[in-house]
Amino acid sequence: MAAGAPRIFVSHLAGVPVFDPNGDQVGRVRDLVVMLRVGRRPPRVLGLVVELSTRRRIFLPMTRVTGIESGQVITTGVLNVRRFEQRPTERLVFGELLDRRVKLVESDEEVTVLDLSVQQLPARRDWEIDRVFVRRGRRGGAFRRAKGETLTVEWSSVTGFSLEEHGQGAENLLATFEQLRPADLANVLHHLSAKRRAEVAAALDDDRLADVLEELPEDDQIEILGKLAEERAADVLEAMDPDDAADLLAELPEADKERLLSLMKPADAADMRRLMSYEEHTAGGLMTTEPIVLRPDATVADALARVRNQDLSPALAAQVYVCRPPDETPTGKYLGTVHFQRLLRDPPYSLVSSLLDDDLQPLEPDAALPVVAGFFATYDMVAAPVVDESGALLGAVTVDDVLDHMLPDDWRETEFHLDEGEEAATHGS
């Protein structure tokens, strides 16, 4: 739902079918999962509980939802069928928030929650609960008619839902630090006790935990991963950037590494094994296997659509790589690179194959770290293709990975800054 579109009341989502992009039904919505926040800030909608035809209930993140319209939910088609398990920071809308007694802030009058509305934030894939439909007077079921005046109010106009401002539980910490960048949250996590660190890590969703793990020192990564259930550990590794996940896997005992690889999707496991086959401080060991790859007949419009993906780092979004099929790494023959600035200068219908920068030699997978760093410095690049002797694109190295491997091992701990509020929250933990 785009910004400005009619809001969706959650009662209209109960039991609606969920479809993949091909139009095949994968299940039905059974609940919404939200995370409450400190004070009166609207809750963030994390995802949907979807019941498959097998009666198994799984978690569908809102980042995998591409549309909610006409009584149906459309997904990207990428579903994790691990059974849904509610975490301490999560609340179920149908199961815990509807039919709840809350108070109107203005009058301190107690009312009953009949429904909640959700809305997608502008230019983002985040969703929030923005309005509350309540009834004055006597109680009644959330979906039953009952006497008493009904009204719709802003989330901030009621009290009785949100977290308290005090307390240092994992739930409150997550709500307090929700707006932190992954690197900043990783720094906070690093300075917590091992017990509290494990609690917070267990409560984070897979994508958020993956982003945070990428920013943590190696010892913390191994500690946190070791305390997760094996299936979830595999899911988090899949959500990490392939090069970071491969680096982490390489540090684990062989038996643990093989067990986790066996739980991952075959394609992801194959990427991990391929990355771990290269020496750590080479282009092959530094690269990610998921750059933007386009075929020669793709247009500038196609390229810009791919670049807009908010899950991409700025470095990976700075250029696209044009290759013959297949367009998954290792690709067919690498033809050249198109830089983002060039995409902005040419008409949307132009073919990317007509805009290639094919003069710059790509990196070889066994190029040593000093060679890679010299390449970036010489040509003012933020990302560079890695191509094997057959001409196939294997992946791309980004400047952040080069810096990460050139800095001292403890660089994340030498420059740590906290705002006063964050610093106070870490004390006593």
Salt bridges, closest charged atoms under 4 A:
GLU51 OE1 - ARG30 NH2 3.28
GLU51 OE2 - ARG57 NE 3.22
GLU109 OE1 - ARG136 NE 2.76
GLU110 OE1 - ARG101 NH2 3.14
ASP126 OD2 - ARG124 NH2 2.26
GLU128 OE2 - ARG37 NH2 3.28
ASP130 OD2 - ARG7 NE 3.13
GLU149 OE1 - ARG136 NH1 2.85
GLU154 OE2 - ARG131 NE 2.89
GLU171 OE2 - ARG91 NH2 2.56
GLU178 OE1 - ARG37 NE 3.28
GLU199 OE2 - LYS195 NZ 2.66
GLU199 OE1 - ARG196 NE 3.04
ASP206 OD2 - ARG82 NH2 3.18
ASP206 OD1 - ARG87 NH2 3.24
ASP206 OD1 - ARG232 NE 2.79
ASP207 OD2 - ARG64 NH1 3.98
ASP220 OD2 - HIS190 ND1 2.40
GLU223 OE2 - ARG197 NE 2.95
GLU230 OE2 - ARG259 NE 2.43
ASP235 OD2 - ARG82 NE 2.43
GLU238 OE1 - LYS265 NZ 3.14
ASP247 OD2 - HIS405 NE2 3.81
GLU254 OE1 - LYS257 NZ 3.13
ASP256 OD1 - ARG259 NH2 2.50
GLU258 OE1 - ARG273 NH2 3.05
ASP271 OD1 - ARG274 NH2 3.16
GLU280 OE2 - HIS405 NE2 3.85
ASP311 OD2 - ARG125 NH2 2.72
ASP327 OD2 - ARG295 NE 3.12
ASP346 OD1 - ARG342 NE 2.73
ASP357 OD2 - HIS339 NE2 2.99
ASP404 OD2 - ARG412 NH2 3.61
GLU413 OE1 - HIS190 NE2 3.45
GLU415 OE1 - HIS417 NE2 3.48
